Amino acid sequence: MNCLAWRPVPLLTLALLGAGCRRAEHRDAATTGAPDFRNPASAAMRVRAPATFRARFETSKGAFVIEVQREWAPLGADRFYNLVKSGYYDGTRFFRVIAGFMAQFGIHGDPRVAAVWRDARIADDPVRQHNTRGMVSFATAGPGTRTTQLFINYGNNSALDGVGFSPFGRVVEGMDVVDRLYAGYGEGAPRGRGPDQGRIQAEGNAYLERGFSQLDSVTRATIVAP
C-alpha cells in the first residue's frame, strides 16, 4: 500500500539531453508502438522522457499543469511521462487529500489495471529537490517501491526529503485548482474516515463511487508542449 505521513511510516538525473539524443528518443518512441497502460513491461511504457516537459491535468475542479525536470529525478520522470502519455491517470480519483499537507492520487479505477501495476516498481532517485508547496513526488511503501501513486505538496513538507521522497516536477499553473480538491474525508482508513487503499486496489472506482462520491477526479491527463 502506498501512503504518506508526517512520521516515517511505510508510505509513501541526468544532464539535459543533446539534440542528437532527443532525435534518438523520438525514433525509439515511434518504433515501440502506442503505449498501453495495461502492460507495464512493454517497451512503449518505458520510453525515456524529454529533459523538460509539461503534463496538463483536467479535473472535476479545473485544470492544472505539472512541469517536469528530468534531471531532478530521472526514473520518476520517465515513469510519470509514460503513465500520462498512455492515459493511465484518466478517471483516477484524488483519494487522499489532507488540507495543508498534500493531495494524493494514482490508483487506477479498474482493479484489473491496478493489479498489474502494484508490483511494477521503479528504483529510488536521489532526493535533489525539496517537498515544498506545489512540488510533485511519487508516494511509496518504503525503499524501491514507487509505482503509480503521486502526491502534490500543499505546504513546506521538506521533512519528507530525508525519508526518500524525490520531487520530479512542480505545479506551474492551476495550484488554486489543486487547493480546491475535496478534502472533507481527510486521512484514509484505518487512521481516518477516508477511503481504504486496499479496497481501492481491489474494487476500483466502484468502491469510491459508493462511499466517497465527493472525491474529485482526473478527467484527462496529457503531455503538452513546454
C-alpha positions in Angstrom: 0.0 0.0 0.0 1.4 3.4 -0.9 0.8 6.1 1.6 2.3 9.2 3.1 2.5 10.6 6.6 4.4 13.1 8.6 6.3 10.5 10.5 8.5 7.8 8.8 5.9 5.1 8.5 5.5 2.9 5.4 4.2 5.2 2.7 4.6 6.8 0.9 19.1 12.9 -13.0 20.7 13.3 -15.8 22.0 16.3 -17.7 20.0 17.9 -20.4 19.9 15.8 -23.5 21.5 17.0 -26.7 19.7 17.3 -30.0 21.0 14.0 -31.2 19.8 12.2 -28.1 16.4 13.8 -28.5 16.1 12.6 -32.1 17.0 9.1 -30.9 14.4 9.2 -28.2 11.7 10.2 -30.7 12.7 7.4 -33.0 12.5 4.9 -30.1 9.0 6.2 -29.2 7.9 5.9 -32.8 9.0 2.3 -33.1 7.7 0.9 -29.8 4.0 1.4 -30.8 1.2 3.1 -28.9 1.7 2.9 -25.1 -0.7 0.5 -23.3 -1.0 1.1 -19.6 -2.3 -2.5 -19.2 1.2 -3.7 -20.0 3.7 -2.1 -17.6 6.6 -4.2 -19.0 6.1 -3.1 -22.7 8.8 -1.1 -24.4 6.2 1.6 -25.1 5.7 2.1 -21.4 9.5 2.5 -20.8 10.4 5.4 -23.2 12.8 8.0 -21.8 11.1 11.3 -21.0 12.3 14.6 -22.5 14.6 16.7 -20.4 11.8 19.1 -19.7 8.1 18.6 -20.4 4.7 19.6 -19.1 1.6 17.5 -18.3 -1.9 19.0 -18.2 -4.4 17.5 -15.8 -8.0 18.3 -16.4 -10.0 17.6 -13.3 -13.5 17.9 -11.9 -12.3 21.2 -10.2 -10.5 22.7 -13.3 -7.1 22.2 -14.8 -3.5 22.3 -13.5 -0.1 21.8 -15.2 2.9 20.0 -13.9 6.3 20.9 -15.3 8.8 18.1 -15.0 12.6 18.5 -14.9 14.1 15.1 -15.7 17.4 15.9 -14.0 15.6 16.2 -10.7 14.6 12.5 -10.6 15.0 10.7 -14.0 13.4 7.4 -13.1 10.4 9.1 -11.6 10.1 11.5 -14.6 10.2 8.6 -17.0 7.5 6.7 -15.2 5.3 9.7 -15.0 5.8 10.6 -18.6 4.8 7.2 -19.8 1.8 6.9 -17.5 0.4 10.3 -18.6 1.1 9.6 -22.3 -0.7 6.3 -22.1 -3.8 7.7 -20.5 -3.3 5.8 -17.2 -4.4 8.7 -15.0 -7.7 9.4 -16.8 -10.5 8.7 -14.4 -8.4 8.3 -11.3 -9.6 9.9 -8.0 -7.8 12.2 -5.6 -8.5 9.7 -2.8 -6.3 11.2 0.0 -6.5 15.0 0.3 -5.3 16.5 3.6 -5.6 20.3 3.9 -2.2 21.9 4.5 -0.4 18.7 3.7 -0.9 17.1 0.3 -3.2 15.6 -2.3 -2.6 12.0 -3.3 -3.9 10.1 -6.3 -2.8 7.5 -8.9 -4.6 4.2 -8.1 -6.3 3.1 -11.4 -10.1 2.9 -11.3 -10.1 -0.5 -12.9 -8.9 -3.1 -10.3 -7.5 -5.3 -13.0 -5.2 -2.5 -14.2 -4.3 -1.6 -10.6 -3.3 -5.2 -10.0 -0.8 -5.3 -12.9 0.9 -2.1 -11.6 1.0 -3.0 -8.0 4.4 -4.7 -8.3 5.7 -2.7 -11.3 8.2 -0.9 -9.1 11.0 1.5 -10.0 14.2 2.2 -8.1 14.5 5.3 -6.0 16.0 8.5 -7.2 18.3 10.6 -5.1 16.4 13.5 -3.5 17.6 16.6 -5.2 14.7 19.0 -4.6 12.6 19.8 -1.6 9.0 18.8 -1.0 7.7 22.3 -0.8 4.4 23.8 -2.0 3.5 22.7 -5.5 6.2 20.1 -5.8 5.2 16.6 -7.0 6.6 13.3 -5.8 5.8 9.6 -6.0 4.2 8.0 -3.0 6.0 4.9 -1.8 5.6 1.9 0.6 9.3 2.1 1.5 12.5 2.0 -0.4 12.3 0.9 -4.0 8.5 0.7 -4.2 7.4 3.6 -6.4 4.7 2.6 -8.9 1.9 5.0 -10.0 0.8 7.0 -6.9 1.7 10.7 -6.7 1.2 13.5 -4.3 1.2 17.2 -4.6 2.6 19.1 -1.7 0.3 21.8 -0.2 2.9 23.3 2.1 6.5 23.0 3.2 6.9 19.3 3.7 10.7 19.3 3.4 10.8 16.9 6.4 9.9 14.3 3.8 13.1 14.8 1.9 15.1 12.8 4.4 12.9 9.7 4.1 13.3 9.4 0.3 10.5 11.3 -1.4 12.1 12.7 -4.5 10.3 15.5 -6.3 10.4 15.3 -10.1 8.2 18.2 -11.0 6.1 21.1 -9.8 2.7 22.6 -10.4 3.3 25.7 -12.6 -0.3 26.5 -13.5 -3.5 25.9 -11.5 -2.3 25.5 -8.0 -5.5 27.2 -7.0 -7.3 24.2 -8.6 -5.2 21.8 -6.5 -6.1 23.8 -3.4 -9.8 23.3 -4.1 -9.7 19.5 -4.4 -12.2 17.9 -2.0 -10.5 17.3 1.4 -13.6 16.5 3.5 -12.8 12.9 4.0 -9.3 13.6 5.4 -7.0 10.8 6.3 -7.6 7.3 4.9 -8.7 4.2 6.8 -7.8 2.9 9.2 -6.4 6.0 10.8 -9.1 8.3 9.4 -12.6 8.1 7.8 -11.3 8.4 4.2 -11.0 5.5 1.6 -9.1 2.4 2.4 -6.3 2.0 -0.2 -6.6 -1.8 -0.1 -10.2 -1.6 -1.2 -9.4 0.9 -3.9 -6.9 -1.5 -5.3 -9.3 -4.4 -5.0 -12.6 -2.7 -6.1 -11.6 0.3 -8.0 -13.7 3.4 -8.6 -16.9 1.4 -7.9 -15.9 1.4 -4.2 -15.2 5.1 -4.2 -18.4 6.0 -6.0 -20.4 4.0 -3.4 -18.9 5.5 -0.3 -16.9 8.6 -1.3 -18.8 10.3 -4.0 -17.5 13.7 -3.3 -13.9 12.9 -4.3 -12.5 14.9 -7.2 -11.2 13.1 -10.2 -8.8 13.4 -13.2 -10.9 13.8 -16.3 -7.9 13.7 -18.7 -4.2 14.0 -18.4 -2.0 14.8 -21.5 1.6 15.7 -22.4 1.7 19.3 -23.6 4.4 21.5 -25.1 6.6 23.4 -22.6 
